């Protein structure tokens, strides 16, 4: 079973809540979150930072959108080892975006601090996960440096990265 780290923007786009996302991008996100739910394992962090971020942008009720349904599925299955794995990470108590397991590399200094938890989870997991990204160009801008550390990113909406190539 494949393992995935799912950036929040994937579920937000699946909800139709990203005005700049193309219809093809929305369809891609819908397809991938269904793929994760049916045939994958989602990776979360032991500090629950990813779950907190999901809850800030998605509805725990599972409605009205597909991204909200994904949120509910994650919530219900967070302790189910067939669907989810909790990966231990170490956030700084005074700044939860400062994650010990994030690479200490000056070339990553400008990487979005709020996305560092996703990178840390991908690096610490032994499942060699793919990180799913929809519209966040930060992942595109730092893809080469992240790849150097073994982070495997799947760009669900490559057309959204056009201006950043």
GIHU-V596292 format. One record per helix or strand of 3 or more residues. SS is the DSSP state (helix for helix, strand for strand). FROM is the first residue (numbers start at 1). TO is the last residue. If there is no record, write none. Layout:
SS,FROM,TO ; SS,FROM,TO
This chain:
strand,2,6 ; helix,8,14 ; helix,23,39 ; strand,40,45 ; helix,49,57 ; helix,66,77 ; strand,84,87 ; strand,95,99 ; helix,106,108 ; helix,113,124 ; strand,130,133 ; helix,137,141 ; helix,143,148 ; strand,152,155 ; helix,158,164
